[in-house]
Amino acid sequence: MPLSFHKMHANGDDFVIVDSRNSANPMTSTMARRMGDRHRGIGFNQLAVLLNCDDAAARLMFWNADGSTLDACGSATRGAADMLMRESNTTSITLRTNRGLLTCERTSSGAISVNMGEPLFGWTEIPLALELDTAVLPLAGDPAATSMGNPHCTYFVDDLTAVDIATLGPTIETNPLFPLKTNVHFVQIINRKHIRLRIWERGGGIPLGSGSCSCGAAVNGIRRGLLDHCVEVECDGGTVTVQWDGVGPVFLIGPVEATFSGTVHDSLSYRL
């Protein structure tokens, strides 16, 4: 059966949205992996399926390009919010993810702000394989860990250009300390309001950006006292803003853009 999709990106962090409201969820691990193949499929960092929801405009389910699932994706959440706000001609909407109900708003500049929920710091919440202080993990480089619905491990470095992301990233991602693997951040602090971030994404490699990773990196910097409560996070593809008061939910603010829409057929041929 043909499957309609929308391709979008947030500062180059690209994602696909499949609108399955009023229909059965079509997504499987195999389908997500085939669609995520950048050579034989559409290609994306994450995929979001929109489903009917009784207490929100839609429920979102997320997939990585390798066919694995995840509970949070800041970029695709902003994309879904943008699409549904345009559909309903409103500037505010609520979406449900496995993180709970997330309130999304369009700012005066046209950016999308998402309440990403409160960060999690317990070793079982991230999760870790051992009971440890998540603010300073016993790994070389003394990283910090948190969860934004998916696990994050943050390293603070003096010179980001000296870090071999492609070599270090997968080694840390699959470290036995992280039973569900982890996203890996390498952060260079420019000043207390501005960081430069490069990412190794769990199940995805090196992206141009990531909403949830931007949140995790900023949160770990704030909890260590290195950053103020409002941080500009500069990734390879562009900049987002992360706000966290140290107690409550994390807010992610940034742009999204539609790229194209099309239809996937059973043979994974496409019609745009």
GUPANU-221580 format. One record per residue (C-alpha): residue number from 1; residue in three letters; chain; x, y, z. Coordinates in steps of 0.5 Angstrom, whole numbers. Layout:
BEGIN
{pt NUM,"ala","A",{X,Y,Z}}
...
This chain:
BEGIN
{pt 1,"met","A",{0,0,0}}
{pt 2,"pro","A",{3,7,-2}}
{pt 3,"leu","A",{5,11,4}}
{pt 4,"ser","A",{5,18,4}}
{pt 5,"phe","A",{11,22,8}}
{pt 6,"his","A",{14,29,9}}
{pt 7,"lys","A",{21,31,9}}
{pt 8,"met","A",{24,36,14}}
{pt 9,"his","A",{30,39,17}}
{pt 10,"ala","A",{32,43,23}}
{pt 11,"asn","A",{39,46,21}}
{pt 12,"gly","A",{40,40,17}}
{pt 13,"asp","A",{38,35,22}}
{pt 14,"asp","A",{34,32,17}}
{pt 15,"phe","A",{27,27,19}}
{pt 16,"val","A",{21,24,16}}
{pt 17,"ile","A",{14,25,18}}
{pt 18,"val","A",{9,20,17}}
{pt 19,"asp","A",{2,22,18}}
{pt 20,"ser","A",{-2,16,20}}
{pt 21,"arg","A",{-8,19,24}}
{pt 22,"asn","A",{-14,16,23}}
{pt 23,"ser","A",{-10,10,20}}
{pt 24,"ala","A",{-6,4,23}}
{pt 25,"asn","A",{1,5,25}}
{pt 26,"pro","A",{5,2,18}}
{pt 27,"met","A",{12,3,21}}
{pt 28,"thr","A",{16,-3,23}}
{pt 29,"ser","A",{24,-4,24}}
{pt 30,"thr","A",{25,-6,17}}
{pt 31,"met","A",{21,-1,14}}
{pt 32,"ala","A",{24,5,18}}
{pt 33,"arg","A",{31,2,16}}
{pt 34,"arg","A",{29,1,9}}
{pt 35,"met","A",{26,9,9}}
{pt 36,"gly","A",{32,11,12}}
{pt 37,"asp","A",{38,8,7}}
{pt 38,"arg","A",{41,15,4}}
{pt 39,"his","A",{42,11,-2}}
{pt 40,"arg","A",{36,6,-3}}
{pt 41,"gly","A",{31,10,1}}
{pt 42,"ile","A",{29,17,3}}
{pt 43,"gly","A",{35,18,8}}
{pt 44,"phe","A",{34,21,15}}
{pt 45,"asn","A",{37,22,22}}
{pt 46,"gln","A",{30,20,25}}
{pt 47,"leu","A",{23,19,23}}
{pt 48,"ala","A",{16,21,27}}
{pt 49,"val","A",{10,17,26}}
{pt 50,"leu","A",{4,21,28}}
{pt 51,"leu","A",{-2,17,31}}
{pt 52,"asn","A",{-9,19,34}}
{pt 53,"cys","A",{-9,21,41}}
{pt 54,"asp","A",{-15,23,46}}
{pt 55,"asp","A",{-11,28,50}}
{pt 56,"ala","A",{-7,31,45}}
{pt 57,"ala","A",{-6,34,37}}
{pt 58,"ala","A",{-3,27,36}}
{pt 59,"arg","A",{2,22,39}}
{pt 60,"leu","A",{9,21,36}}
{pt 61,"met","A",{13,15,35}}
{pt 62,"phe","A",{20,16,33}}
{pt 63,"trp","A",{25,11,29}}
{pt 64,"asn","A",{32,12,28}}
{pt 65,"ala","A",{35,10,21}}
{pt 66,"asp","A",{38,3,23}}
{pt 67,"gly","A",{31,1,25}}
{pt 68,"ser","A",{31,2,33}}
{pt 69,"thr","A",{26,6,37}}
{pt 70,"leu","A",{27,12,41}}
{pt 71,"asp","A",{23,16,46}}
{pt 72,"ala","A",{25,23,44}}
{pt 73,"cys","A",{27,27,38}}
{pt 74,"gly","A",{27,35,39}}
{pt 75,"ser","A",{28,36,32}}
{pt 76,"ala","A",{22,32,29}}
{pt 77,"thr","A",{18,34,35}}
{pt 78,"arg","A",{19,41,32}}
{pt 79,"gly","A",{17,39,25}}
{pt 80,"ala","A",{11,36,27}}
{pt 81,"ala","A",{9,42,31}}
{pt 82,"asp","A",{10,46,26}}
{pt 83,"met","A",{6,42,21}}
{pt 84,"leu","A",{0,41,25}}
{pt 85,"met","A",{0,48,28}}
{pt 86,"arg","A",{0,50,20}}
{pt 87,"glu","A",{-6,45,19}}
{pt 88,"ser","A",{-10,48,25}}
{pt 89,"asn","A",{-8,55,24}}
{pt 90,"thr","A",{-6,56,31}}
{pt 91,"thr","A",{1,58,35}}
{pt 92,"ser","A",{1,53,40}}
{pt 93,"ile","A",{-1,45,40}}
{pt 94,"thr","A",{0,40,45}}
{pt 95,"leu","A",{4,33,43}}
{pt 96,"arg","A",{4,26,46}}
{pt 97,"thr","A",{11,22,46}}
{pt 98,"asn","A",{14,17,51}}
{pt 99,"arg","A",{16,23,55}}
{pt 100,"gly","A",{9,25,56}}
{pt 101,"leu","A",{5,31,54}}
{pt 102,"leu","A",{10,37,51}}
{pt 103,"thr","A",{7,44,49}}
{pt 104,"cys","A",{10,47,43}}
{pt 105,"glu","A",{9,54,41}}
{pt 106,"arg","A",{11,58,35}}
{pt 107,"thr","A",{15,64,37}}
{pt 108,"ser","A",{15,71,34}}
{pt 109,"ser","A",{21,70,30}}
{pt 110,"gly","A",{17,63,27}}
{pt 111,"ala","A",{22,59,31}}
{pt 112,"ile","A",{19,53,34}}
{pt 113,"ser","A",{19,52,42}}
{pt 114,"val","A",{18,45,45}}
{pt 115,"asn","A",{17,44,53}}
{pt 116,"met","A",{22,37,52}}
{pt 117,"gly","A",{20,35,60}}
{pt 118,"glu","A",{25,35,66}}
{pt 119,"pro","A",{32,32,65}}
{pt 120,"leu","A",{33,25,68}}
{pt 121,"phe","A",{39,24,73}}
{pt 122,"gly","A",{38,17,76}}
{pt 123,"trp","A",{43,12,74}}
{pt 124,"thr","A",{37,7,73}}
{pt 125,"glu","A",{33,13,69}}
{pt 126,"ile","A",{39,14,64}}
{pt 127,"pro","A",{40,8,64}}
{pt 128,"leu","A",{47,6,67}}
{pt 129,"ala","A",{49,-1,68}}
{pt 130,"leu","A",{52,1,75}}
{pt 131,"glu","A",{50,5,81}}
{pt 132,"leu","A",{54,12,80}}
{pt 133,"asp","A",{54,19,80}}
{pt 134,"thr","A",{52,21,73}}
{pt 135,"ala","A",{55,28,74}}
{pt 136,"val","A",{62,25,73}}
{pt 137,"leu","A",{62,18,70}}
{pt 138,"pro","A",{69,14,72}}
{pt 139,"leu","A",{71,14,64}}
{pt 140,"ala","A",{77,18,61}}
{pt 141,"gly","A",{75,25,60}}
{pt 142,"asp","A",{70,25,66}}
{pt 143,"pro","A",{64,26,62}}
{pt 144,"ala","A",{57,27,65}}
{pt 145,"ala","A",{50,23,63}}
{pt 146,"thr","A",{43,25,63}}
{pt 147,"ser","A",{37,23,60}}
{pt 148,"met","A",{32,27,56}}
{pt 149,"gly","A",{28,21,54}}
{pt 150,"asn","A",{34,18,51}}
{pt 151,"pro","A",{41,17,54}}
{pt 152,"his","A",{46,22,53}}
{pt 153,"cys","A",{54,23,55}}
{pt 154,"thr","A",{57,29,55}}
{pt 155,"tyr","A",{65,31,55}}
{pt 156,"phe","A",{67,38,56}}
{pt 157,"val","A",{74,39,51}}
{pt 158,"asp","A",{78,45,50}}
{pt 159,"asp","A",{79,44,43}}
{pt 160,"leu","A",{73,41,39}}
{pt 161,"thr","A",{77,41,33}}
{pt 162,"ala","A",{82,36,36}}
{pt 163,"val","A",{77,31,37}}
{pt 164,"asp","A",{76,25,33}}
{pt 165,"ile","A",{69,24,33}}
{pt 166,"ala","A",{68,18,28}}
{pt 167,"thr","A",{73,14,32}}
{pt 168,"leu","A",{71,16,39}}
{pt 169,"gly","A",{64,16,38}}
{pt 170,"pro","A",{62,9,37}}
{pt 171,"thr","A",{67,7,42}}
{pt 172,"ile","A",{63,11,48}}
{pt 173,"glu","A",{56,9,45}}
{pt 174,"thr","A",{57,2,46}}
{pt 175,"asn","A",{61,2,52}}
{pt 176,"pro","A",{58,-3,57}}
{pt 177,"leu","A",{56,2,62}}
{pt 178,"phe","A",{51,4,57}}
{pt 179,"pro","A",{46,-2,57}}
{pt 180,"leu","A",{42,2,52}}
{pt 181,"lys","A",{48,5,48}}
{pt 182,"thr","A",{48,13,49}}
{pt 183,"asn","A",{49,19,45}}
{pt 184,"val","A",{55,22,45}}
{pt 185,"his","A",{57,30,46}}
{pt 186,"phe","A",{63,33,45}}
{pt 187,"val","A",{62,41,48}}
{pt 188,"gln","A",{67,47,47}}
{pt 189,"ile","A",{65,52,52}}
{pt 190,"ile","A",{65,59,48}}
{pt 191,"asn","A",{62,63,54}}
{pt 192,"arg","A",{57,62,59}}
{pt 193,"lys","A",{52,63,54}}
{pt 194,"his","A",{55,60,48}}
{pt 195,"ile","A",{57,53,47}}
{pt 196,"arg","A",{60,49,40}}
{pt 197,"leu","A",{57,42,40}}
{pt 198,"arg","A",{59,36,36}}
{pt 199,"ile","A",{55,29,36}}
{pt 200,"trp","A",{56,22,35}}
{pt 201,"glu","A",{48,20,35}}
{pt 202,"arg","A",{46,13,38}}
{pt 203,"gly","A",{44,9,32}}
{pt 204,"gly","A",{46,15,27}}
{pt 205,"gly","A",{53,17,27}}
{pt 206,"ile","A",{55,24,26}}
{pt 207,"pro","A",{49,29,25}}
{pt 208,"leu","A",{49,36,23}}
{pt 209,"gly","A",{45,37,29}}
{pt 210,"ser","A",{40,34,34}}
{pt 211,"gly","A",{35,37,39}}
{pt 212,"ser","A",{35,32,44}}
{pt 213,"cys","A",{43,32,44}}
{pt 214,"ser","A",{43,40,45}}
{pt 215,"cys","A",{38,39,51}}
{pt 216,"gly","A",{43,34,54}}
{pt 217,"ala","A",{49,38,53}}
{pt 218,"ala","A",{47,44,55}}
{pt 219,"val","A",{43,41,62}}
{pt 220,"asn","A",{50,37,63}}
{pt 221,"gly","A",{54,44,63}}
{pt 222,"ile","A",{49,48,67}}
{pt 223,"arg","A",{48,42,72}}
{pt 224,"arg","A",{56,43,73}}
{pt 225,"gly","A",{56,50,74}}
{pt 226,"leu","A",{59,52,67}}
{pt 227,"leu","A",{53,55,63}}
{pt 228,"asp","A",{48,60,65}}
{pt 229,"his","A",{41,58,64}}
{pt 230,"cys","A",{40,60,57}}
{pt 231,"val","A",{45,57,52}}
{pt 232,"glu","A",{46,58,45}}
{pt 233,"val","A",{48,51,42}}
{pt 234,"glu","A",{52,52,36}}
{pt 235,"cys","A",{52,45,32}}
{pt 236,"asp","A",{55,44,25}}
{pt 237,"gly","A",{48,45,22}}
{pt 238,"gly","A",{46,51,26}}
{pt 239,"thr","A",{44,54,32}}
{pt 240,"val","A",{39,53,37}}
{pt 241,"thr","A",{37,55,44}}
{pt 242,"val","A",{36,51,50}}
{pt 243,"gln","A",{33,54,57}}
{pt 244,"trp","A",{33,50,63}}
{pt 245,"asp","A",{32,53,70}}
{pt 246,"gly","A",{36,48,74}}
{pt 247,"val","A",{29,45,77}}
{pt 248,"gly","A",{24,44,72}}
{pt 249,"pro","A",{23,42,64}}
{pt 250,"val","A",{28,44,59}}
{pt 251,"phe","A",{26,48,53}}
{pt 252,"leu","A",{28,48,46}}
{pt 253,"ile","A",{28,53,41}}
{pt 254,"gly","A",{30,53,34}}
{pt 255,"pro","A",{27,53,26}}
{pt 256,"val","A",{25,48,22}}
{pt 257,"glu","A",{24,47,15}}
{pt 258,"ala","A",{20,43,10}}
{pt 259,"thr","A",{24,40,4}}
{pt 260,"phe","A",{19,36,0}}
{pt 261,"ser","A",{13,31,1}}
{pt 262,"gly","A",{12,24,-3}}
{pt 263,"thr","A",{9,17,-3}}
{pt 264,"val","A",{13,11,-2}}
{pt 265,"his","A",{11,5,-6}}
{pt 266,"asp","A",{12,-3,-4}}
{pt 267,"ser","A",{18,-3,-8}}
{pt 268,"leu","A",{21,3,-4}}
{pt 269,"ser","A",{20,7,-11}}
{pt 270,"tyr","A",{18,14,-10}}
{pt 271,"arg","A",{13,19,-13}}
{pt 272,"leu","A",{14,26,-11}}
